[in-house]
Amino acid sequence: MPDKTNTPSELHYGFGETAIGTALVAVSDVGIASILFGDGPARLLRELTEAFPEAKLVRDQTAVDQALGTVSEGVDDPRKPTDLTLDIRGTDAQRAIWAALREIPPGETRTYGQIAKALPMAITAQEVGAACAANVHALAIPCHRVIKADGTISGYRWGVARKRRLLAMEASA
């Protein structure tokens, strides 16, 4: 979850449909504070509310339409670079892990342990897993590219089936 001591005061959000389900994008005055995927708006709005309990949430489709379009394009063509300004809030360890995840190219994966070992601070594979679970920037911080040490696909905040689909789409792009 984002660092609650540094929560944006107001988020504008909206919904769109993508090839992997409904997307919710929320923006702050800094940038995109959240990109969530699911099977419908109600659950996504609950997830946003849980992630940012102190923020005032304002449904504002116009404010997020461009970002939603970019997210949808990123789903359809995972190798296409996206130019998204993110509002990333978290602990120093989470931010370091998320930065490492952003370096994984589309179509490639890393294990939780590989990510942990590559960081300049003492981080465990379990902490990498916890940071992935706390990630509220689906696709933009590609935690779907992290797999278990034995090569199997494990949990994903937005569902293992969605993670498998994203990895398959990236592999075939």
C-alpha positions as CSV (number, residue, x, y, z in Angstrom):
1,M,0.0,0.0,0.0
2,P,1.1,3.6,-0.5
3,D,2.7,5.4,2.4
4,K,-0.3,6.7,4.3
5,T,1.6,9.6,5.8
6,N,2.1,10.9,2.3
7,T,-1.4,10.4,0.8
8,P,-2.6,12.8,-1.8
9,S,-5.5,14.9,-0.5
10,E,-7.6,14.4,-3.7
11,L,-7.7,11.9,-6.5
12,H,-9.6,12.1,-9.7
13,Y,-10.5,8.7,-11.1
14,G,-12.3,7.0,-14.0
15,F,-12.8,3.6,-15.6
16,G,-12.1,2.1,-19.0
17,E,-12.2,-1.3,-20.6
18,T,-9.1,-3.1,-21.8
19,A,-8.2,-6.5,-23.2
20,I,-7.6,-7.8,-19.7
21,G,-10.6,-6.3,-18.0
22,T,-11.8,-3.1,-16.5
23,A,-9.2,-0.5,-15.6
24,L,-9.4,2.2,-13.0
25,V,-6.9,5.1,-13.2
26,A,-6.6,7.7,-10.5
27,V,-4.6,10.9,-10.8
28,S,-3.3,13.3,-8.2
29,D,-1.8,16.7,-8.8
30,V,1.6,15.0,-9.2
31,G,0.7,12.2,-11.7
32,I,-1.0,8.8,-11.9
33,A,-1.4,7.6,-8.3
34,S,-3.0,4.3,-9.2
35,I,-3.7,1.9,-12.1
36,L,-5.9,-1.0,-11.1
37,F,-7.5,-3.9,-13.0
38,G,-10.5,-6.0,-12.2
39,D,-13.8,-7.4,-13.4
40,G,-15.9,-4.3,-12.6
41,P,-15.9,-0.8,-11.3
42,A,-17.4,-1.4,-7.9
43,R,-14.6,-3.7,-6.7
44,L,-12.0,-1.4,-8.2
45,L,-13.4,1.6,-6.4
46,R,-13.3,-0.3,-3.1
47,E,-9.7,-1.2,-3.8
48,L,-8.9,2.5,-4.5
49,T,-10.6,3.5,-1.3
50,E,-8.7,1.0,0.7
51,A,-5.4,2.1,-0.8
52,F,-6.0,5.8,-0.3
53,P,-8.4,6.0,2.7
54,E,-7.5,9.7,3.5
55,A,-7.9,11.0,0.0
56,K,-11.0,12.7,-1.4
57,L,-12.1,10.6,-4.4
58,V,-13.7,12.4,-7.3
59,R,-15.0,10.6,-10.3
60,D,-13.8,12.6,-13.3
61,Q,-13.6,10.7,-16.5
62,T,-12.2,13.6,-18.5
63,A,-9.2,13.9,-16.1
64,V,-8.1,10.3,-16.7
65,D,-9.2,9.6,-20.3
66,Q,-5.8,10.2,-21.9
67,A,-4.1,8.1,-19.2
68,L,-6.7,5.3,-19.7
69,G,-6.0,5.3,-23.4
70,T,-2.3,5.0,-22.8
71,V,-2.9,2.1,-20.4
72,S,-5.1,0.3,-22.8
73,E,-2.5,0.8,-25.6
74,G,0.1,-0.7,-23.2
75,V,-2.1,-3.8,-22.7
76,D,-2.6,-4.2,-26.4
77,D,1.0,-3.6,-27.4
78,P,3.3,-4.3,-24.3
79,R,6.4,-3.4,-26.2
80,K,5.3,0.1,-27.0
81,P,6.9,2.6,-24.6
82,T,4.4,4.5,-22.5
83,D,4.9,8.0,-21.3
84,L,3.1,8.0,-17.9
85,T,4.0,10.4,-15.1
86,L,3.5,8.4,-12.0
87,D,2.9,9.6,-8.4
88,I,4.7,6.8,-6.6
89,R,4.3,6.7,-2.8
90,G,5.9,4.1,-0.6
91,T,8.7,3.3,1.7
92,D,12.3,3.6,0.5
93,A,12.5,-0.2,0.2
94,Q,9.3,-0.4,-1.8
95,R,10.4,2.5,-4.1
96,A,13.7,0.7,-4.7
97,I,11.9,-2.5,-5.6
98,W,9.4,-0.8,-7.8
99,A,12.2,1.0,-9.7
100,A,14.0,-2.4,-10.2
101,L,10.7,-3.8,-11.6
102,R,10.4,-1.0,-14.1
103,E,13.8,-2.1,-15.5
104,I,12.5,-5.6,-16.5
105,P,11.9,-5.5,-20.3
106,P,8.5,-6.7,-21.7
107,G,8.6,-10.4,-22.4
108,E,11.2,-11.1,-19.7
109,T,10.7,-12.2,-16.1
110,R,12.8,-12.1,-12.9
111,T,12.5,-14.1,-9.7
112,Y,11.7,-12.5,-6.4
113,G,15.2,-13.5,-5.3
114,Q,16.9,-12.0,-8.4
115,I,15.2,-8.7,-7.7
116,A,16.3,-8.8,-4.0
117,K,19.9,-9.6,-4.9
118,A,20.2,-6.9,-7.5
119,L,19.2,-4.1,-5.1
120,P,21.9,-2.0,-3.3
121,M,20.2,-2.5,0.0
122,A,19.5,-5.6,2.1
123,I,16.1,-6.9,0.8
124,T,14.7,-10.4,1.0
125,A,12.7,-12.2,-1.7
126,Q,9.7,-12.0,0.7
127,E,10.0,-8.2,0.9
128,V,10.0,-8.1,-2.9
129,G,6.8,-10.2,-2.8
130,A,5.3,-7.8,-0.3
131,A,6.2,-4.8,-2.4
132,C,4.6,-6.4,-5.4
133,A,1.4,-7.0,-3.4
134,A,1.4,-3.4,-2.3
135,N,1.9,-2.1,-5.9
136,V,-1.0,0.1,-7.0
137,H,0.4,0.9,-10.5
138,A,-0.5,-2.2,-12.6
139,L,1.5,-2.4,-15.8
140,A,3.5,0.8,-15.1
141,I,5.3,-1.0,-12.3
142,P,5.3,-4.5,-13.9
143,C,5.1,-6.8,-10.9
144,H,3.5,-9.3,-13.3
145,R,7.0,-10.0,-14.6
146,V,8.1,-11.4,-11.2
147,I,7.9,-15.2,-10.8
148,K,8.9,-17.8,-8.2
149,A,12.4,-19.3,-8.1
150,D,11.2,-22.5,-9.7
151,G,9.8,-20.6,-12.7
152,T,6.1,-20.9,-11.7
153,I,3.7,-18.1,-11.6
154,S,2.5,-17.1,-8.2
155,G,0.1,-14.6,-6.8
156,Y,-0.8,-11.4,-8.5
157,R,-2.9,-8.6,-6.9
158,W,-5.2,-8.6,-9.9
159,G,-5.4,-12.4,-10.3
160,V,-3.1,-15.1,-11.5
161,A,-5.1,-15.6,-14.6
162,R,-4.6,-12.0,-15.5
163,K,-0.8,-12.3,-14.8
164,R,-0.6,-15.3,-17.1
165,R,-2.4,-13.4,-19.8
166,L,-0.2,-10.4,-19.5
167,L,3.0,-12.6,-19.7
168,A,1.6,-14.4,-22.7
169,M,0.7,-11.2,-24.5
170,E,4.2,-9.8,-23.8
171,A,5.8,-13.1,-25.0
172,S,3.9,-13.0,-28.3
173,A,4.4,-9.3,-29.0
